[in-house]
Amino acid sequence: MTAPIDLYYWPTPNGWKISIALEEMGLPYNVHLVNIGKGAQFEPDFLKISPNNKMPAIVDPEGPDGAPITVFESGAILQYLARKTGTFAGSTERERVAVEQWLMWQMGGLGPMAGQAHHFLKYAPAMDPPADLPYAKDRYRNETARLYGVLDRRLADNTYVAGDFYSIADMAIWPWAILWEGQEQTLDDKPNLARWLDLVGGRDAVKTGRAVAEEQRSNIQDDREAQENLFRRRG
């Protein structure tokens, strides 16, 4: 029997990537909540696993050669789990390249830009003192819109992001894209993106993975301690 993977997690888009992947791959796992609003990501024991004080992270007791391994960074975790199970990463070299490039597109583009859009549109204006910055709002709102346009055009000719097969690229992008409203985006001119969001969101494993510890999500706009730990504290 496969030993459970330890998942260090909080219900955010990056956390959902890994809970969804574990569900899709049928891997058993134990959830260890890392309350980032309370500063748990800075605790010494967690930093041994994730030295960049970010979640998610995993510990696989049955890593390479049967020895335990820790993995941090959500994209690296997705690639590791795909290799471990031989699933969701493409079956040919062309497919693997497509998966990897769209995974990197999320890691280097959509995730950071949508994250900054969330910050400057929702959180910064609610901070003490407020930081309501029109230039930053426009900058990240517009760049996020551009990226969603790229994705919509890609999905015009492909069922899923990397092609006609579901992959870790979809698992990486969907948790960020599903929050389009909070990023002040529209799907009115992006029918292919809207179709894909519904398609991926209808998968049982996606529903289960997103629901992990969902009750722990809170309103950061009203939580000064969370703002301090997420936006001002230095690791």
C-alpha positions in Angstrom: 0.0 0.0 0.0 1.3 3.5 -0.9 2.3 5.5 2.1 0.4 8.8 2.4 2.1 12.0 1.2 2.2 14.8 3.7 0.7 17.9 2.2 1.5 21.3 3.8 -1.4 23.4 2.6 -3.7 26.4 2.9 -6.8 26.9 0.8 -5.4 29.2 -1.8 -5.0 28.8 -5.6 -1.5 27.5 -5.2 -2.7 25.1 -2.5 -5.6 23.9 -4.6 -3.2 22.9 -7.4 -1.7 20.2 -5.2 -4.8 18.9 -3.5 -6.5 18.7 -6.9 -3.5 16.8 -8.3 -3.4 14.3 -5.4 -7.1 13.7 -5.9 -6.7 13.3 -9.7 -3.8 10.9 -9.3 -5.5 8.8 -6.6 -2.6 9.3 -4.1 -3.3 9.1 -0.4 -2.3 12.2 1.6 -2.4 13.8 5.0 -3.2 17.5 5.2 -1.1 19.7 7.5 -2.7 23.2 7.6 -0.2 26.1 7.3 -2.2 29.1 8.5 -0.5 31.8 6.4 -2.6 34.5 8.0 -1.2 33.6 11.4 2.4 33.3 10.2 2.7 29.6 10.3 4.8 29.7 7.2 7.6 31.3 9.2 7.9 28.5 11.8 11.3 26.8 11.9 9.9 23.3 11.3 8.0 24.4 8.2 11.1 26.3 6.9 13.0 23.0 6.9 10.5 21.8 4.3 9.9 25.0 2.4 12.9 27.4 2.9 11.2 30.2 0.9 8.4 30.3 3.6 5.7 29.5 1.0 3.1 26.8 0.8 2.3 24.3 -0.6 5.0 21.8 0.1 5.0 18.0 0.3 6.9 15.3 2.0 6.8 12.0 0.2 8.0 9.1 2.4 8.4 7.0 -0.6 10.5 9.3 -2.8 13.3 8.3 -5.2 14.9 5.0 -4.4 12.3 4.6 -1.6 13.8 7.4 0.5 11.8 10.3 1.8 11.9 13.6 -0.2 10.6 17.1 0.4 9.4 19.3 -2.5 8.4 22.9 -2.4 7.1 25.2 -5.2 3.7 24.2 -6.6 5.0 23.7 -10.2 7.8 21.5 -9.1 5.4 19.5 -6.9 3.1 19.0 -9.9 6.0 17.8 -12.1 7.2 15.5 -9.4 3.8 13.9 -8.8 3.3 13.5 -12.5 6.6 11.6 -12.8 5.9 9.5 -9.8 2.6 8.3 -11.1 3.3 8.5 -14.9 0.1 10.5 -15.4 -1.1 13.9 -16.6 2.1 15.1 -18.2 1.7 13.9 -21.8 2.4 10.6 -23.4 4.8 11.9 -26.2 7.6 14.4 -26.2 5.5 16.9 -28.1 2.8 16.6 -25.5 5.2 16.8 -22.6 6.7 20.0 -24.1 3.2 21.5 -24.4 2.4 20.6 -20.8 5.6 22.1 -19.5 5.4 25.4 -21.4 1.8 26.1 -20.2 2.8 25.1 -16.7 5.6 27.6 -16.8 3.2 30.2 -18.4 1.1 29.9 -15.2 4.1 29.9 -12.8 5.8 32.9 -14.4 2.8 34.8 -15.8 -0.8 34.2 -14.8 -0.1 33.3 -11.1 2.1 36.4 -10.4 0.0 38.8 -12.4 -3.4 37.6 -11.1 -1.9 37.6 -7.6 -0.8 41.2 -7.9 -4.2 42.1 -9.4 -5.9 40.6 -6.3 -3.5 42.5 -4.0 -3.9 45.9 -5.5 -7.6 45.7 -6.3 -8.8 44.0 -3.1 -6.3 44.0 -0.3 -4.1 47.1 -0.6 -7.0 49.6 -0.5 -8.2 47.9 2.8 -4.8 48.1 4.5 -3.9 50.5 7.3 -3.1 53.0 5.9 -4.9 52.4 2.7 -2.8 52.0 -0.5 -5.2 52.7 -3.3 -2.9 53.0 -6.3 -4.7 53.5 -9.7 -1.6 52.8 -11.7 -1.0 49.5 -10.0 -4.6 48.5 -10.3 -4.6 49.3 -14.1 -1.2 47.6 -14.6 -2.1 44.3 -13.1 -5.8 44.2 -14.2 -4.8 44.9 -17.8 -1.9 42.3 -17.8 -4.2 39.7 -16.3 -6.7 40.5 -19.0 -4.1 40.1 -21.7 -3.1 36.7 -20.3 -6.7 35.5 -20.2 -6.9 36.5 -23.9 -3.9 34.3 -24.7 -5.5 31.4 -22.8 -8.9 31.9 -24.6 -7.2 31.9 -28.0 -5.3 28.7 -27.1 -8.5 27.0 -26.0 -10.3 27.9 -29.2 -8.5 25.0 -30.9 -7.8 22.7 -27.9 -10.1 21.0 -25.4 -7.6 21.5 -22.7 -4.6 23.8 -22.3 -1.9 21.5 -23.5 -4.1 19.8 -26.2 -6.9 17.4 -26.3 -5.8 15.7 -23.0 -6.1 16.9 -19.4 -2.9 17.6 -17.6 -1.1 19.2 -14.7 -1.1 22.4 -16.8 -4.9 22.5 -16.4 -4.5 21.8 -12.7 -2.1 24.7 -12.3 -4.1 27.3 -14.3 -7.7 26.5 -13.2 -7.3 27.5 -9.5 -6.2 31.0 -10.5 -8.5 31.4 -13.5 -11.6 30.5 -11.5 -11.1 33.6 -9.4 -11.5 35.9 -12.5 -14.2 38.0 -10.9 -12.0 39.1 -8.0 -9.4 40.1 -10.6 -12.0 42.4 -12.2 -12.1 40.4 -15.4 -14.9 39.4 -17.8 -15.6 36.2 -19.7 -18.1 37.9 -22.0 -15.5 38.0 -24.8 -13.8 34.7 -23.8 -16.2 31.9 -24.6 -13.4 29.3 -24.8 -12.1 30.1 -21.4 -15.6 30.0 -19.9 -16.2 26.5 -21.5 -12.9 25.2 -20.1 -13.5 26.6 -16.6 -16.8 24.7 -16.5 -15.2 21.6 -18.0 -12.4 21.3 -15.5 -14.5 22.5 -12.6 -17.0 19.7 -13.2 -14.4 17.0 -12.5 -15.0 15.2 -9.2 -11.4 15.3 -8.2 -11.3 19.1 -8.8 -14.4 19.6 -6.7 -12.9 17.5 -3.9 -9.4 19.1 -4.1 -10.8 22.6 -4.0 -13.0 21.8 -1.0 -10.1 20.8 1.2 -10.2 23.1 4.3 -12.4 25.5 2.4 -14.0 26.6 5.7 -10.6 28.1 6.7 -10.7 30.8 4.0 -11.2 34.3 5.5 -11.7 37.9 4.6 -8.2 39.3 4.5 -9.5 42.8 4.0 -10.7 42.8 7.6 -7.8 40.9 9.2 -4.9 43.1 10.2 -2.9 40.2 11.5 -3.2 38.4 8.2 -2.2 41.5 6.3 0.9 41.9 8.5 2.0 38.3 7.9 1.2 38.1 4.2 2.2 41.6 3.0 4.6 43.2 5.5 6.5 40.5 7.4 9.9 39.6 6.2 11.0 36.0 6.3 
